[in-house]
Amino acid sequence: MNPREIMDNDLFPRHMTSMLTEALQSARVVNVIGPRQAGKTTLVRELYGRGRFVTLDHEATLTAFENDPAGQLEALIAEGATPLIIDEAQRSKRLALAIKAHVDLHRRMGQVLLTGSSNIFSSAEVMDSLAGRVQTLVLHPLSAAEIYREAPTALLDWAQHSADLATLPDLPKFTRTEAIDLLTTGGYPEIRPLDERARQRRYRAYIDSIVDRDVADILKVRKTDALRRTIDQLAVRTANELNMQELCSNVGIQRQTADQYCDVLERLSLVKRLAAWASGEVRRDIRHPKIHMLDTGIASALRNLGADSFAADAHPAALGGLLETWVFCELIKNLPYADSEWRPWHWRGDAGREVDILLETGRELVAFEIKASTTITPADLKNLKWFMSEGPGKSWKTTGIIIYLGSQPLSLGDRLFALPLSVFWAKTWRKSRGV
């Protein structure tokens, strides 16, 4: 089934469901953060409708919490319905310390469930004092597996433990048109079913609302038009190394301002800076990060890229960067469900050599190259082969994977594979823990 035929947002399963339930059994406070309209409120209200729900989007409620946060918490929790769900928690400046004081006195698990676009416990003082009492989960927009109603991809587990085509699940067939549709529609449940014109308008209006509302909860921005231009420029640069000097010149801002903007956009889960990897930890370089938008639907809308934008006579070159960002986002969304803890990087070396995405755990690496084509050529293997056999990956247990738009899984050498894009929504992954 084409996922665009799925119109009922309530049918989308969220993989975080069991993780959220476990968190409420093991932590006094659970904090669900993620971008606005990713589905946080819908998720917690459907799971915990029995709990008391308040939203700080209501000005009267926000005012009451700002005037007497401790008193409001005590009164609402004393009513007996648990958990107390506080939506849009980032809007309150005084809530974090009030919650700390409350859970210091009351040790019961699952007392408070927060949702918000940024983490209210981000200050060092509050984080240190709440260690062990708060569990923070990040809800991203829909993954491909959620859109197709499948379990999270076990691709990283497969690469770590098996790396054999015989143990791959059956991979669904897909067309190039379907792949482009996944990229351009994005993962926001209420926006993705819209037709292209309406969807792009909604995504652009969404960014405007982020600039006008959510950013103001974190940082006072004197010139919101400069921040809006910065977001547009980051969308154009997605999957590329971030040249801050060029960005500042194009937007007309100082370096310090650009750094602040990027920090805020990362806190709001709109972008991610991906640092450069080296085989020794002390050499890892934060000066040459790649930048990724965390939803390709937003990136497409900001760049006016639609279904017709990737024909041979249009903007075919744009597809490669957008596809790489989509794969990166899918990996990020599925990291919490992997058997090991993985850290994402990119790698670049001399002579133009680079690896698009690296995942690291212990002394193991999974190296990804992304190809927006339906065939694989010898030139496509050059960087991965060198990295694994002669480059810094040779002293690690390294698996190389090319993600491409073809339909056939291929073994290309020792622990080197080409896998279709549909590996991210395959039907028969076997997981060691449920979702």
N, C-alpha and C positions, 0 to 999 in steps of 0.2 A: 504494500500500500504506500502510495506517495504520502509523506507526512503532511503535505499541504491540504490533504483531504480531511485531516483531523481538526475539527473545529471546536470541540468541547474541551475547554481548558481544564475542567475538573478531572478529565480522564488521564491526564499526564501523571504518571507515577514519579515521585521524587525519591531519589536514591538515599537522601539524607534521613528518611523517616525512621529507620531502625537506629541509626546513630544518634538521632535526637532523643529518642526514647531512652536509650542507654545513658546518655549524658544526664538526663533528669534524674536518673536513679543513682548517679555517682557524684553529682556536683550540686552544691546549694543554689548556684546561679548558673543558668545557661544563656549564652549570648549569641544569637544568630544574626550575623551581619552579611551584607551583600548589597548590590546596587538596588535602587528603588525599582519596583515593579518586576523584580526577578521571581517573586512568588513567596516571599517570607511570610507575609500576613496570612495568605491563603493556607499555607502549610500548617502554621501553628494553630489557626482557628479550626481547621478541619480535624487536627489530631487532638486538640485539647479544648474542645468546645465547652467542656464542663468547668474549665478554669475561669477566673475573673479576667476580663479583657478590658484594657483601657488604652487609648491612643493619645499620644501627645501631639498629634496633628490637630486636635481640638484645642483652641486657644484657652478656653476656660480650664480645661484639665491641666494644660501646661502651666498656667499661672498658679494653680493650686499646688502643683509639685514644686515649682520654684519658690513659692512662699513658705512651704512647710513640707519638704520631701520626706522627712522622717515620720511625721504624723500621717501623711498620706499612705506610706508603706504599711505602717502599723495597722491603720484602719482597714485597708483593703485585704491584707493578709489575714487579719483577725476574723474576717467574714467566713473563713473556712474553705473557700473554693480554691484549690491549688491545681496547677501553679498560677501565680499572679502573672498575667501576660501584659507587658508594657510595650506597646508598638511605637515606633519612631523614637526610641529612647535617646538617640543622639541629640534631640532638640533641647534636652534639659542639661544645664551646666552643673546642677547640684545633685543629680540623681546618683552618680557613682559613689560618692562618699557616704550618702545615706544608706545605700545598699550595703556597703562595707560595714557600717556600724550595725545594721540589722543582722546580717549573717554572722557577725562576730558574737552576737548574743544568742542566736538561734541556729542550731546545728543541723536541722532537718534538711534532707536532700530535696531538690526540685521545688524550692520555694518560689523562685522568680525566673521567668522566661522573658528575655528581652529580644526585640528585633530592632534593627536600625541599619542605616546605610553606612555608618562608621562605628568604630569601637569606642564606647564611652570610657573604657578602662585602659586607654592607651597611655596615660601619663605614668611615668616610672613609679611615682609614689603609690598610686592606686594599684598598679600591677603587682608590685612587690608585696603589698599588704594583703592582697587577695589571692596570692599563690595557693593553689590547691582547692580553692573555693569556687572558682569560675571556670567554666569550659566554654571556649569560643568556637563556633562552627561558621563556616563561610558557605552561603548558598549562592551559587552562580546561576546565570540563566540556564535554560534547559540544555542538557547534553544531547547528542545524537541518539544515544541509547534511550534516554527518557522520551524523546520525541517518537521513537519507534517502539516504545514500551518494552524495552529489553533490559537485562541486567547490566551493570557497569562493565565496561570492557576489561578483560583480564590480560590485556596485551603485555603489560610490564611483567606480570607474573609468568606469562608464557616465555618471554624473552629471558627471564632470570632462571627459570627452572627447567625449561624444555627446549625451546628454540629449535623446533622440528616441525616441518610442514605437516607431518602425519598427525600431530596433536592440535593443529588449528581447528577451530569450529568451521562449519560450512559458512562461507561468506556470501551474503546476499548480493545478487546482481543489481547493478545500478547504471544509470546513464550519466553522461557528462552534464546533461540538462538538470538532472536531479541533484547532482553534486553542486552545481552553481546555485540552484534554488536553496539548498541548505545553507550555503555561504551568505547569500544576500538576504534571506529572511531573518537570520539571527535566532536567538533563543529566548526572547522575551514572550511569555505565554500569551499576553493579551494583544501583542502587536504583530506577531509573526503570521497569523491567519489572514491579515488584511491584504488587499490587492497592492501591487507594487507602489502606485502613486500615494495611496493613503498611508501605507506602511512607512515610506520614506519621510512623509510629513510628520508622522507620529514620532519617529526616531529623532528627527531634528528638534521637534518641540520638547521631547524628552530631555535632550541635552540642554536646551534652554532652561528647563525647570531645574535641572541639576545645578547649573551655574547660578540661578537666582535663589535657590532654596538650600540645597544640601551643602554646597560649598560654604555658604554663610554660617553654617553650624560649626565649621572648623576654622575658617580663615576669613578675615575681613578683606575683601577684594575691592580695591578702589576703582579699577577699570574692568568691569565684567566683559566688555567687548574684547579686550586683550586676552582674557582667559578663553573666551569663545574661539578666537582665532588660533590660540594655542592648541585647543582640542582638534580643530580642523587640520592643523598642520601635523599633529600626531597621527591622525587617521591616514593621511597621505603617506606617512613614514612607517606605518605598521610593518613589522617583520624586517626592518632595516636598523642598522646601528644608528644610535641617536647622537647626532652632531649638534650639541647645544649651542655652539657659536652660530651655526647656520639657522637654527630655530629662532634664536633671539633676534637675529637680523631680519628674518622674514616677518616675525610678529611685531617687532619694535619694542622689545622689553629688555631689561637687564638680566644678567645671568642669575642673580639671586632670586629675582622674581620668577624666572622660568623653573628653577629648582623647587621653589615653593609650590608652584602650580602642579608640577609633576608629582610631588609628594602628596598633595591633596587628592589628585586624581587616582593615585594608587590606593590611598586610604578608602576611597569611594568605590574601589574595585572596577574602575573604568579602564585603566591601563595597567600594564606590568612592565617594569624594566628588568631585562634578563641579562645578568652579569656574564662576563666572559670567563670561561673555565681554563685552568691550567692544571697539570698533573700534580703540582705541589700547592697545598692550600695557601701558603703565604704569598704565592705569585698570582692569585686570582685577582682579576682586574675589574674594578667597578667603574673605570673611566670610559670603557667602551661597551656600554650595554646596548642590547637591542631593545626596541620598544614594540610592544604588542598592545593593540586595542583588545579588550577582553570580550568583545562581541563583534562578529564580522557583519552582522546586520546593521549595527550602528556605523561601523567603518564604511560600509557600502553606501548607506544613506548620506553620510557627510560628504562622500566623494561622488554622489549621483551615479553610482554604479548599479545597474539593474541586470535583468536577465539577458538583455541584448548587448551588454557592454563587453562581452568576452568573445565575440565573433572575430574571425581572422582579420576583418577589415575595421575593427573598432579598437578596443584596448586590451589585446590578449596578454600583454606584458603584466598588466595589473593583477591577473589571476594568480600568478605565482606567489606574490606576497600575501594576498588575501587567503589563499589556501594554506600557506605556512602558518599564518595566525590562527586559522580555524583548527588546525591540528594541534597547535600549542594549547589553545583553549580547551580542547577535548582532553588532552593529557592532564592539564591542571584540574579540570572538573573531576577526573577519575582517580587522582592521586590518593584521596582519603580511603579508597576501597582496595588499594593494592596491599599485598602481604608485607611489603617492606616500605620503609620511609625513603622516598626519593627526593632529590633536590634537582631543580631544573637549571640549565645553563645553556649558553651557546659557545662555540669555539671558532676561533679564527687563527690561522697561522701565516707563515710566509708564502710567497708565490701564489697568493690568491686562494689558498686552501681554507676551507671552512666547513663546519658542520652546523646545520641549521638549529638543531635542538639536541642537547645532551641531558640524560637523566642519570644521576649518580646515587648509588647506595653502597656503603662499605667500600670494597675494592672492585665494584662492578659498575659498568657503564652500558647504557643503551643509547646509541647514536642514531639520530633521525635525519634523513634528507627528504625533502618534500619536492615532488615533481608534478607539475600541472600538465601531464601528458598521459596518453593511454599506452605508451610503449616505453621500454627501458633500453637505453643504448650503453655501450661501453663507457662513454664519457660520463654518464650519470653515476658510475661506480667509482670513478677515479678518487674523489676526495675520501670517501668512506674506506676504500681499500687501503689507501696510504695511511690514514689515521689509525686503522686497526693493525696494520702489519709493520709499518715503519715509523709512524708518528707516536704521539704521547699515549695513544690507546693500547699500544702493544704490550705494555707491562700490566695492563688491567684485564679482567675478564670482560670483554667488550662484545656486544651484539650490535650489528648494524642493520638498520631497517630503512628502506626507501618506501615512503607512502606515495602511491601514484593513482591515477584515474583509470588504470586498466582493471580487468576483471579476474586476472589469474595470479594466485600466489606463486612466487618464484623463489627457488633456492639458488643463490648466485655465488656460493663459495662457503668457506667455513664460517658459520654464524653470521652470514650476510644474506639478507632477504629483501625481496620487493613484495609489498603487501597492498592490496586494494584499499581504498579509502573506507570501504564498508566494514573493515575490521573493527571500526568504532561502534557499529550497531549490530554485530553478529548475534545470532540467537542462542547459541549453545555453549557459551563460556561456562566453565565449572569453577565456582568460587569456593574458597576455604571458609568464608563467612557469609552469611546471608545479608540481604539488603531489604 
